[in-house]
Amino acid sequence: MKMTKGGFDILRTTLFGKLTSTQVQGIERLVLKATQCSYDYPEAAYLLATVYHETDKQMQPIMEYGNQKYFSKYDTGALAKRLGNTPEADGDGYKYRGRGDIQITGYDNYLRFGKLLGVDLVGNPDLALDKDISADIACLGMQRGLFTGVGFHKGRKVYKYDVASYTKARSIINGTDKASTIAGYALIFERALRSL
């Protein structure tokens, strides 16, 4: 599977306008990773659509937007506990803020993906911004249900080229947040991937 010139033309006229070389490289990197993960066209399209949304159209790993005060919400209380952060106001909400193509957040996610990939994401969270590591996190996280407990392997495989399937697929990343918007992106990415 690869993105053809016709596919890039579709993306220019529908989602991006002008594509930068960095965006093109990101798309090509992610299509290659989707192929390595044995994704079919709909799964690859949903990966691209999710990264398009999560990276603010950059198609490269980014750090979650916000200042240190904003991330204090991840530092204490129920949200911190759910993410595996310590209950003290010690800055781990900021330290383990979102990073990547599909942003992982919280100590537990950095620990889980670090063990899975054999890298020290807990000791060096910025490794989640590495393009190869980030693509592995995105692909494996979607495939195995590591973001929400629901993955392509657990009956949420996207089989059809339709908005309803793509809307349901959001449950593998983040519940229903922006599900219909991202489904619309996925339809475009699938059309681009299938373009000859």
Backbone torsions as a table, in degrees:
resi	resn	phi	psi	omega
1	MET	NA	137.5	174.5
2	LYS	-154.2	160.2	178.0
3	MET	-88.4	123.2	-179.2
4	THR	-89.8	172.5	175.4
5	LYS	-58.0	-41.6	176.9
6	GLY	-61.1	-38.4	177.4
7	GLY	-64.9	-43.7	177.3
8	PHE	-63.8	-35.1	176.9
9	ASP	-62.4	-41.3	177.2
10	ILE	-61.1	-45.1	-179.0
11	LEU	-64.4	-37.0	178.1
12	ARG	-63.3	-43.0	-174.3
13	THR	-81.5	-15.0	-176.0
14	THR	-112.7	-43.4	-171.9
15	LEU	-114.5	-36.4	-168.3
16	PHE	-107.8	-29.8	-165.0
17	GLY	74.0	-119.0	176.2
18	LYS	-81.2	131.6	175.2
19	LEU	-95.5	129.2	175.9
20	THR	-81.4	163.8	177.6
21	SER	-63.7	-33.0	178.0
22	THR	-65.7	-40.5	177.4
23	GLN	-66.0	-42.9	178.4
24	VAL	-60.3	-46.3	178.9
25	GLN	-60.7	-40.2	178.5
26	GLY	-64.1	-43.4	178.9
27	ILE	-62.7	-46.8	-179.7
28	GLU	-62.5	-39.8	178.1
29	ARG	-61.8	-44.1	-177.1
30	LEU	-73.1	-34.6	176.1
31	VAL	-65.6	-41.8	176.4
32	LEU	-61.0	-44.8	179.2
33	LYS	-63.7	-39.7	177.7
34	ALA	-62.5	-38.8	177.7
35	THR	-65.4	-43.5	178.7
36	GLN	-63.2	-29.8	179.0
37	CYS	-87.7	6.6	179.4
38	SER	61.7	33.1	174.8
39	TYR	-74.5	146.2	171.6
40	ASP	-90.9	-176.0	-175.5
41	TYR	-57.9	-48.1	-179.8
42	PRO	-62.8	-40.3	179.2
43	GLU	-65.8	-42.6	177.6
44	ALA	-63.3	-41.2	178.6
45	ALA	-62.9	-39.5	-180.0
46	TYR	-70.0	-36.1	173.9
47	LEU	-59.2	-49.8	-179.3
48	LEU	-62.2	-42.2	179.9
49	ALA	-63.5	-40.3	179.3
50	THR	-66.0	-44.9	179.0
51	VAL	-65.5	-39.0	175.8
52	TYR	-54.8	-45.5	-180.0
53	HIS	-70.7	-48.4	-173.2
54	GLU	-70.6	-25.0	-178.4
55	THR	-104.3	14.3	-179.9
56	ASP	54.7	45.7	176.1
57	LYS	72.1	3.9	-176.2
58	GLN	-77.0	-26.8	179.9
59	MET	62.5	23.7	175.7
60	GLN	-135.4	152.0	179.3
61	PRO	-57.5	135.8	177.8
62	ILE	-130.6	168.0	172.7
63	MET	-97.7	139.5	179.3
64	GLU	-54.0	136.8	-179.3
65	TYR	-71.7	144.9	175.7
66	GLY	136.8	158.2	179.1
67	ASN	-94.5	177.4	-175.9
68	GLN	-59.7	-36.8	179.2
69	LYS	-63.6	-40.9	178.7
70	TYR	-57.2	-42.0	-176.0
71	PHE	-79.3	-3.2	176.7
72	SER	-64.2	-20.0	177.2
73	LYS	-64.3	-21.8	177.3
74	TYR	-91.9	1.3	-171.1
75	ASP	-92.0	-32.3	-178.2
76	THR	-139.8	165.6	174.0
77	GLY	83.8	-164.8	-173.6
78	ALA	-63.3	-40.1	-179.6
79	LEU	-65.0	-43.4	177.5
80	ALA	-60.4	-43.3	-179.4
81	LYS	-62.6	-44.9	179.5
82	ARG	-60.5	-33.9	-179.3
83	LEU	-85.4	-6.8	-179.5
84	GLY	84.5	10.7	176.7
85	ASN	-76.8	158.2	179.5
86	THR	-67.5	154.4	-179.1
87	PRO	-75.1	-12.5	-179.6
88	GLU	-83.0	153.9	175.1
89	ALA	-80.7	78.2	-173.3
90	ASP	-118.0	8.8	175.2
91	GLY	92.4	2.5	-178.8
92	ASP	-73.3	-18.8	172.5
93	GLY	-61.3	-40.9	177.5
94	TYR	-76.1	-41.8	-178.3
95	LYS	-61.0	-40.7	-176.8
96	TYR	-106.1	36.8	176.0
97	ARG	-70.2	170.7	-176.0
98	GLY	-62.8	136.1	176.3
99	ARG	-147.0	145.3	169.7
100	GLY	120.9	-175.4	173.4
101	ASP	-67.4	-48.0	169.1
102	ILE	-117.1	111.3	-165.6
103	GLN	-71.0	125.8	172.3
104	ILE	-92.8	144.5	-176.5
105	THR	-135.0	138.3	174.3
106	GLY	94.1	149.0	-178.6
107	TYR	-52.1	-47.0	-176.4
108	ASP	-59.8	-40.1	179.2
109	ASN	-68.3	-40.8	177.4
110	TYR	-63.7	-39.6	178.5
111	LEU	-65.6	-48.3	-177.1
112	ARG	-60.1	-51.4	-177.5
113	PHE	-71.3	-32.4	176.2
114	GLY	-62.4	-45.2	177.8
115	LYS	-63.5	-44.3	-178.8
116	LEU	-60.0	-39.9	-175.5
117	LEU	-96.3	-7.4	180.0
118	GLY	71.9	35.1	176.8
119	VAL	-130.6	153.8	-177.4
120	ASP	-89.1	78.6	178.2
121	LEU	-74.0	-26.7	177.6
122	VAL	-68.0	-46.7	-180.0
123	GLY	-74.5	-27.0	-179.0
124	ASN	-140.1	76.5	-176.7
125	PRO	-57.4	-26.3	-179.9
126	ASP	-65.7	-13.3	174.3
127	LEU	-61.5	-22.6	176.7
128	ALA	-66.7	-12.0	176.4
129	LEU	-89.8	-9.3	175.6
130	ASP	-63.8	132.9	-173.3
131	LYS	-59.9	-41.3	-179.9
132	ASP	-71.9	-45.7	178.7
133	ILE	-62.1	-43.9	-179.4
134	SER	-62.1	-42.3	178.2
135	ALA	-64.7	-39.3	176.4
136	ASP	-62.6	-43.0	178.1
137	ILE	-59.4	-47.0	-178.3
138	ALA	-61.8	-50.2	-175.9
139	CYS	-65.5	-52.4	-178.5
140	LEU	-67.7	-37.0	179.1
141	GLY	-62.3	-41.3	178.7
142	MET	-71.1	-43.5	-175.6
143	GLN	-65.2	-43.8	-172.8
144	ARG	-98.8	0.6	179.0
145	GLY	74.1	31.9	-175.7
146	LEU	-82.1	-12.5	178.1
147	PHE	-84.7	-42.6	-175.0
148	THR	-131.1	-2.3	-174.2
149	GLY	92.7	-8.4	176.7
150	VAL	-117.3	126.7	-180.0
151	GLY	-135.9	176.9	178.3
152	PHE	-56.9	-31.3	-177.8
153	HIS	-75.7	-11.2	-174.9
154	LYS	-108.3	37.4	173.0
155	GLY	87.4	7.5	178.5
156	ARG	-107.3	22.0	180.0
157	LYS	-59.6	138.0	179.6
158	VAL	-87.1	107.6	-177.1
159	TYR	-97.6	-30.3	-172.1
160	LYS	-113.3	154.3	177.2
161	TYR	-88.0	71.8	178.7
162	ASP	-150.1	158.0	-174.1
163	VAL	-66.5	-31.0	-179.1
164	ALA	-64.5	-43.1	178.7
165	SER	-63.9	-43.0	-179.3
166	TYR	-68.9	-33.6	177.4
167	THR	-64.6	-43.9	177.9
168	LYS	-64.4	-32.3	-177.4
169	ALA	-63.5	-20.3	-179.6
170	ARG	-58.8	-24.1	-179.0
171	SER	-62.4	-18.0	179.0
172	ILE	-80.6	-13.7	-178.3
173	ILE	-111.6	-55.3	-170.6
174	ASN	-157.0	58.2	176.3
175	GLY	59.4	-120.2	179.6
176	THR	-116.2	5.0	-178.1
177	ASP	-56.7	118.5	177.4
178	LYS	59.2	25.9	-174.1
179	ALA	-59.0	-46.6	-177.0
180	SER	-72.0	-34.2	177.5
181	THR	-63.0	-48.1	-178.7
182	ILE	-68.9	-32.9	175.2
183	ALA	-60.2	-40.2	176.8
184	GLY	-62.4	-40.6	176.6
185	TYR	-63.2	-41.9	-177.5
186	ALA	-62.3	-38.7	177.1
187	LEU	-58.6	-42.3	-179.9
188	ILE	-68.4	-44.6	179.4
189	PHE	-63.2	-37.5	178.6
190	GLU	-66.1	-43.2	177.6
191	ARG	-59.3	-41.2	179.2
192	ALA	-66.3	-42.1	-179.9
193	LEU	-64.5	-35.7	-178.4
194	ARG	-83.3	-6.3	-177.0
195	SER	-68.8	135.9	174.1
196	LEU	-105.0	NA	NA
